Amino acid sequence: MKQRKPIYISLGVFTLILLLYFASLHAKIRDHADTEVPKHVDYIIILGARVKGEIPSLALQYRIDAAADYMKKNKETIAIASGGQGPGEDITEAEAIKRGLVALGIPSKRILLEGRSTDTVENIRFSKELIPNHLEEGLIVTNDFHLYRAKSIARDQGLSLKGIPAETPSVAIPKSYAREYLAITKYYLVTTFKK
């Protein structure tokens, strides 16, 4: 029994450190989702999410809704709809976003399509190529749990963007946050080793 005690202590310490680490990530996620959204920016980048056939997933629909709400109040803002076509998707995520915005009353001439990307890094990189040179201030639209990492990736690519936090579907909260903790950890590791 005495031989096992150091193992239990080590496991307890490791578990505590892990919990504190995830708690700090959660705090960063919440901080970035609670910031004030500036008005009248030049452009917004709407990050794609899963499409079922041609129907946006609930997470993507919330992003579309948040973007449309902002664009109705800020008539000069253009949107870059970002996201390629993955398995089980009959159209690109960008096209699904555009259709959703148009259905909510946003003119198609205010929407640019980026339909090549397969992840958040590519979302930002390929969307950046579409930003007209005269436009300066922008926002990222994504679900609240994803905003911290998306803004960090944008900063790495030379874009200083604030965000519009879209709601996260309640049924997806545990899975979404758990996956995001791991994705942020991977992001930290990748950026550390790149330096």
C-alpha positions in Angstrom: 0.0 0.0 0.0 2.9 2.4 0.9 4.4 1.8 -2.6 1.1 2.9 -4.2 0.8 6.1 -2.2 3.3 8.2 -4.3 1.5 7.0 -7.5 -1.9 8.2 -6.1 -0.3 11.5 -5.0 1.2 12.0 -8.5 -2.1 11.2 -10.2 -3.9 13.6 -7.9 -1.4 16.4 -8.6 -1.6 15.8 -12.4 -5.4 15.8 -12.3 -5.4 19.1 -10.3 -3.0 20.7 -12.8 -5.1 19.5 -15.7 -8.3 20.9 -14.2 -6.6 24.2 -13.5 -5.3 24.3 -17.1 -8.8 23.7 -18.5 -10.3 26.2 -16.2 -7.8 28.9 -17.4 -8.7 28.0 -21.1 -12.4 28.3 -20.2 -11.8 31.7 -18.7 -10.0 32.9 -21.9 -12.8 31.5 -24.1 -15.4 33.4 -22.0 -13.4 36.6 -21.9 -13.1 36.7 -25.7 -16.8 35.9 -26.2 -18.0 38.7 -23.8 -16.2 41.7 -25.5 -18.2 44.6 -27.0 -18.8 44.3 -30.7 -17.8 47.5 -32.6 -20.3 49.0 -35.1 -19.9 49.8 -38.7 -16.8 47.7 -39.5 -15.8 47.3 -43.1 -16.1 43.5 -43.3 -17.0 40.3 -41.4 -15.6 36.9 -41.9 -18.1 34.1 -41.2 -16.4 30.9 -40.4 -18.0 27.7 -41.8 -19.3 24.7 -39.9 -20.9 21.4 -40.8 -23.6 21.3 -43.5 -25.9 18.4 -43.7 -26.5 18.0 -47.4 -27.5 21.6 -48.1 -28.8 22.4 -44.7 -26.6 24.3 -42.2 -26.0 22.5 -38.9 -27.5 24.4 -35.9 -24.0 25.7 -35.0 -23.6 27.2 -38.5 -27.2 28.5 -38.5 -26.4 30.5 -35.3 -23.4 32.0 -37.0 -25.5 33.0 -40.0 -28.2 34.5 -37.8 -25.6 36.5 -35.8 -24.0 37.8 -39.1 -27.3 38.7 -40.6 -28.4 40.6 -37.5 -25.1 42.6 -37.6 -25.3 43.3 -41.3 -28.9 44.6 -41.1 -27.8 47.1 -38.5 -24.6 48.0 -40.3 -25.6 48.5 -44.0 -22.1 49.1 -45.4 -20.4 46.0 -43.9 -19.7 43.2 -46.4 -19.4 39.5 -45.5 -16.8 36.9 -46.5 -18.5 33.5 -46.2 -15.8 31.0 -45.5 -15.7 27.2 -45.8 -15.2 24.4 -48.3 -17.1 21.2 -49.0 -16.6 18.3 -46.7 -18.0 14.7 -46.4 -21.8 14.6 -46.4 -22.0 18.2 -47.7 -23.7 18.7 -51.1 -22.6 22.4 -51.3 -19.7 24.3 -49.7 -20.2 25.8 -46.3 -19.6 29.2 -47.9 -22.5 28.7 -50.2 -24.7 27.5 -47.3 -23.8 30.7 -45.4 -24.6 32.9 -48.4 -28.0 31.2 -49.0 -28.8 31.6 -45.3 -27.9 35.3 -45.3 -29.9 36.0 -48.5 -32.9 34.2 -47.0 -32.6 36.6 -44.0 -32.7 39.6 -46.3 -29.0 40.3 -46.9 -28.3 41.3 -50.6 -26.0 38.8 -52.3 -23.8 41.7 -53.7 -22.6 42.2 -50.1 -21.4 38.6 -49.8 -18.0 37.2 -51.0 -17.4 33.5 -51.1 -14.3 31.6 -49.9 -15.0 28.0 -50.7 -11.6 26.2 -50.5 -10.8 26.1 -46.7 -10.9 22.9 -44.6 -10.1 24.3 -41.2 -9.9 27.5 -39.2 -6.3 28.4 -40.3 -7.4 28.1 -43.9 -10.6 30.0 -43.3 -8.6 33.0 -42.2 -5.8 32.6 -44.7 -8.1 32.3 -47.8 -10.5 34.9 -46.5 -7.7 37.4 -46.1 -7.0 37.1 -49.8 -10.5 38.3 -50.6 -10.5 41.4 -48.4 -10.4 44.5 -50.7 -7.3 46.6 -50.1 -9.3 49.7 -49.0 -11.0 47.8 -46.2 -9.4 47.9 -42.8 -11.6 47.0 -39.8 -13.1 43.5 -39.6 -14.8 41.0 -37.3 -14.9 37.2 -37.1 -18.3 35.5 -36.7 -18.2 32.1 -35.1 -19.7 30.3 -32.1 -18.7 31.8 -28.7 -16.5 28.8 -27.7 -14.4 29.1 -31.0 -13.8 32.9 -30.9 -10.6 32.9 -28.8 -8.7 30.5 -31.0 -10.1 32.0 -34.2 -9.0 35.5 -33.2 -5.6 34.1 -32.2 -5.1 32.5 -35.6 -6.2 35.7 -37.3 -3.6 37.7 -35.3 -0.9 35.2 -36.4 -1.8 36.0 -40.0 -1.6 39.7 -39.5 -5.3 40.5 -38.9 -6.4 42.2 -35.7 -10.0 41.2 -35.5 -12.6 41.4 -32.8 -15.5 39.0 -32.9 -19.2 38.5 -33.0 -20.0 35.6 -30.7 -22.8 33.4 -32.0 -24.7 31.1 -29.6 -23.5 27.5 -29.2 -26.4 25.0 -29.4 -27.0 23.8 -25.9 -26.9 20.1 -26.8 -23.4 20.6 -28.3 -21.9 22.6 -25.4 -20.1 19.7 -23.6 -18.6 18.2 -26.8 -17.8 21.6 -28.3 -15.9 22.9 -25.3 -14.1 19.6 -24.7 -12.9 19.6 -28.4 -12.0 23.2 -28.2 -9.7 22.7 -25.1 -7.8 20.1 -27.1 -7.7 22.3 -30.3 -6.4 25.3 -28.3 -3.7 23.0 -26.7 -2.7 21.8 -30.2 -2.6 25.4 -31.3 -0.3 26.4 -28.4 2.0 23.5 -29.2 2.2 24.2 -32.9 2.8 27.9 -32.5 5.5 27.3 -29.8 7.4 24.9 -32.0 7.2 27.2 -35.0 9.1 29.9 -33.1 
